[in-house]
Amino acid sequence: MERTLIRDTTAKINKEVLLKGWIKTRRDHGNLIFLDLYDRSGLIQMVVNPKVSGDSYKIAQEIKTEFVVEVIGKVNKRPKNAVNKNLLTGEVEIEVLKIIILSKAETLPFDMGGEDLNLELPTLLDHRPLTLRHLKIKSIFEVQEFIADSFRKKAKDLGCTEIFVPTISASATEGGADVFGIDYYSHRAYLTQSPQLYKQMMVPVFERVFTIAKAYRAEPSVTTRHLSEVTQMDCEFGFIDFNMLLDLLEDVGRETIKGAVEKTSHVLKLLNIEKPKIKTKIPRLALREAQEIIYKKLGRDNRNEPDLSPQDEIDLGIWAEKEHGSDLVTITHFPTKKRAFYTMPDPTKSEYSLSYDLLFKGSEIASGSQRINDYSAVVKAIKDRGLNPKDFEMYLMAFKYGMPQEGGFSFGLERMTMKLLSLTNIREASLYPRDMERVDERFSSVSKKD
Ligand code: AMO
């Protein structure tokens, strides 16, 4: 008999089907054993009745959560008062005729059967291969898939070619100290802090490119918004100006979020998430204007600060929602000194740069700029930062031989997932998060074992 997927059972009432999957819960009512079976398409209730199931009843008595089973059963329509409206297969149930155990599971370290998995974050992450199987945890990554999918679609619509870039590099991309050095066959190399240098070098090849790539940040602090390994979704465009870049940034941000929301409305409902407010016109503020608003509204004087604080971002999120009905707001013109060497200073006021951040629900999800595209100006910018042009020889080659006016941006996949789903910690939005305290296992628990 061919396998039927659980979601297709509703079209097979009164028929016999072969199902395969994992047992999610088991409830015993008198003689009857109720088992919830899960496969990649959904969940269904099964009933094991000693009068119908024969020898399989004995097998069912042994079954626990996460056992993998194969079942032959009859699809029965449930009586009206037993219909489960929260389940796609809630109108039917399976009367088990035969059950085979394909793989046993040890007793779980905690109960996974509830609607929510109420565990502390460290426990949730310590048991990741298991906790990811919980329907609500799993659904975070269904949404994440569609964020990446919508980004990819939008970037392709804009004429970008997808590229795959290295994550081992000869120089530190973004400057600063937060870079992981590696021993590369006795040479010094680095894990890339972003795909930045590679995507720029690809502009003279394809003119417009995009990539979804891993980036590594040796973040020296533990926050709820930072990971040491990030997934960045980057675009880079040739023949643009600053205003075109702002339009492109907002277009990609808007369509990526909208696309993900459209494709996962059932998941957002399950997670009780309100649809974000995504407007055609996104408010734009220069950094100094944004700081002025915060000063006027809240009396907090950050007007000379070179960047937004996390609280500033939250307050600007509230302002954008209240004044413009928008969960997105763009901030431009950060001080040149605060941005990476490749950022183009504003030709009218070089203290500020042609740079931007996109905030979503009060947190930065993307960042970018117009780039310096003149060869000697890039060399000078590298030197001005105390860096050595020799370390950027290959990068500089792209500028020596004809680089048009260009720029781009990068969205953090985990940040976007976190904000869209209102998660309190970015680690929840990474399958296997890396931070100062953990690479798979918590360092504290590993050293205890040693
Ligand atoms: P930036 O460093 O601002 O810019 O990174 C771009 C976006 O990536 C995400 N991100 C992070 N998410 C979690 N943890 C981190 N440690 C982390 N670091 C970055 C954020 C952020 O907005 N090359 C430039 C982009 C460009 O100019 O095109 C860059 O990497 O969502």
Boltz pocket constraint, residues with backbone or C-beta under 6 A from the ligand:
constraints:
  - pocket:
      binder: B
      contacts: [[A, 174], [A, 193], [A, 194], [A, 195], [A, 196], [A, 217], [A, 219], [A, 225], [A, 226], [A, 227], [A, 228], [A, 230], [A, 231], [A, 232], [A, 234], [A, 235], [A, 364], [A, 365], [A, 366], [A, 367], [A, 368], [A, 369], [A, 408], [A, 409], [A, 410], [A, 411], [A, 412], [A, 413], [A, 414], [A, 415], [A, 416], [A, 426]]
      max_distance: 6.0
